[in-house]
Amino acid sequence: MKKLITMLCAACSLMLVSVGTAQSDSSNFAGPYVGFQALGVGAEFKGQSNSSAGTSGAVEDQVPVGATVGTFGIEAGYVLPLGSTFALDVGGEYTHGETKIDHQTSGEDSNAGNVSMTVDKFYSWYVAPTIALSDTSSLYLKAGVSHADVGITGDVRHPGDLSGESWSIGTRTVLPSGIFIRTEAGYTEYNGISAHGLGEGTQGTTRINSNTSFSAEPTMVHGTVSLGFRF
């Protein structure tokens, strides 16, 4: 995360240096907008289980580290001009998709069953300081808070939903007609998931000892192209 923030700060400094020679007007980006997104998403979902005996096992992730999936989303927001060059973009976005991690245990362990964690309904709220590079093009840095729903099956307590922080850098080009194209790359780091066994299932098949825990630390990176309209 620190490396990403440093990169974004450096990019912002370059923006400030280059903007002095650009002929720009931030009012051309002002107003409400809606957009439709096409995304490539990479998920890293590290997880483990810890039994009452202190041993641990790997959690099998259905989205392997380094793999990407394609999906879609929607966005809506408002751009407020702050002078001839600067603007503030405030909005929200929803990304369709689902990732699932499964922990499968052998029948030899009477204190552990099978557990599945499903994460879906990804949405976030953001602010994006923006610099107009010309009358039609702008560069922005985006910071947001993200949320995702967590569903779980198995003899464990519900761990609660995910929340996290998002950071992105991107460009936005607005045509005279109001149609815009946005390109963006970013990173989201969520809080960890942790669930403990209930010990209420059937001995030897589904029961999970209350001292057994399952945890995962999800992070996501994305590349996005949006097509929308500024009103």
N, C-alpha and C positions, 0 to 999 in steps of 0.2 A: 504494500500500500504506500509506504514512504517513497519508494522509487517512482510510483505512478504520480503521486502528488508533486514530486520534484519535476517530473517531465511536464506536467501541466503548467506549473509555474514558469518553467523555461519557455514553453510555448506562448504563454501570456506575455512574457517579456518581449519575445520576437514580434508579437502582434503590436505591441506598443511602439516598438522601433519602426515598424514598417508603415504604420498608419499615418505618419506625418506627411508622407508623400502621396497618399491616396486621395482622390476626389470622391467623397462619399456623402451619403445622406441617410441617417438611421431611420428617418420617418418613412422611408419606402418599405421598411420591414414591419412597421407598427400595426397593431390591431389584432383581433382574434384570428385563430387559424385552426384547421383540423388536418390531419394527415393519416395516411395508411403506410405501414412499415413492412418491409421485407427484411428479415434478420437471419444472420448466421450466428449461432450461439455455441460456445464451447463451455462445457461444464466440468468442474473438478469436484468430486463428491467423495472425499476421504472419510472412511468410517471404520469403527471397530466395535467389538463386544468384549465385555469383561465379566467373567463368571464369578460366582461366589468363591471359587477356589483361586481366583486371581489370574487365571489364564485368559488369553485373548485370542480372538479369531478375526480374520479379514471379513469385511462386508463387501459383497459383490455388487458393483455399481453397474446399472444398465446403460449408463452413458459413460463410457471409459474416459479416463484422463486423456486430454488432447483431441478427443473426437468432437465434431461439430454437427449440429442439426439445423435444418432450415425451418423457419416458422414465420408467423406474421403478427402484427400488432396494430394498434391505433393510438393516436396522440391528439391532444387538444391543448391549446394554451393561448396566451396573450403576450404580445411584445409591446413593451412600454419604452418609447424613445427617451434617452437621457442626454440630450444635446445633439449636435450634428453628426457625431461619430459613434457614440455609445448607446446601447439599448439593454434592457433587461427582459429576458424571456422567462415567463413563469407558466408552468403547465403540468400535465400529468399524462401518463401512458400506461397502456395495458398490453401485455404480451401473452399470446396464446401458447400453451405448451405444457408438458408434463415430464417430470423425471422421477424415476423410481429406483430405490435401492432395496435389495433383498438380502436378508441374512438367513441362510439355510443351515440347519444343524443336523448332525447325525442322530440316529435313534439310540446311540449308546449313552448320550447325556440326558438323564432323566430330569434335569433341572432347566432344560432349555428347549424352546420350540422354534418355529419359524416366524420371522418378523418382516413385514414390508412397510417401508415409508414412502409415501407418494407426495411430491411437491408440485403444486400447480397454481394457477391464477396469479401470475406475476404482475404486479403493478407498482408504480412509483410516482412520486411528486418531485418536481425539480425546479431549480432556478438556474438560468444560464446567462451570465454576463456576456454580452455580444459586442463585437467591434465591426462596424461597416467598413469593408475594404473598397467598395465601389457602390454605385447606386443600386446594384443588383446582387452583390455578393457580400457575405459576412462570415466571420469566424467566431466561434463561441467555445466556452468552457462550461460544462454542466456539472452541477453537484445535486444529488438527490437522496431521498430516503426511499427505500424499497421494501416491499412486503410480498410474501408468498404464503399460501395456505398449505398446511401439512396434514395429511391423512395417514393413519397407521392401522395396521391389522396385526393381530397377535396378542398374547397375554402380557401386554405392557401398558403403562400409563401414557396418555397422549402428551407429547413433549411441548405442545404449544406451536404457534405459527412462527414463521421466519420474519425477521426484520434485518435491515442492513443499510449500507451506504453505497452509493453509486457515483462514479466519476467518469466523465466522457469529454472528448474533444471532437468538434465537427465543423462542417461548413454548411451554409444555407444560401441558396440562390433563388431569388424571387423574380419572376417574369412580370412584365407590365400588366398582364392579364390577372395577376394574383396567384397563379400557379407557382408552387415552389418545389424545389428538390433539396433534400437534406441528406448529407452523408455523415456518418458518425462511427466512432470506435470508443469502446468504454469497458468498464470493469465494475463488478458488484461483489462485495464481500458480505455474506450473511453471518448472523450469529449462529453458534453451534446448536445442533439438535441433540438432546439427551433424553432417553427414556429408560425407566426401570421396570423390571418385571413385577407382575401383580401376584403371582403364585396362586392363581385361581383356576387354572386350566386342569386338564386331565393328566394325572401323573404319568410320565414317560412319553407323552405325545405332544400336548400343547402347553403344559404348565411351564412357566418361567419363574425361577426363584427371584424373590424380591431383592436379593443382593446382586442380581445380574443386571448390567446396564448395556445399552446400545447407544452409540453416539456417532455423529457425522458433522463435518465442517464443510459446507458448500460454498463455492465461489463460482462466478460465471464471468465470461468475457463475451463481448458481442461486437458485431459489425452490422451497421444498419443503413439501409437506403429508404428514404421516405418520399412519398409523393403526396402533396396536399394543396390546400387552397387557403390563401389569406383573404379575409373579408374586408 
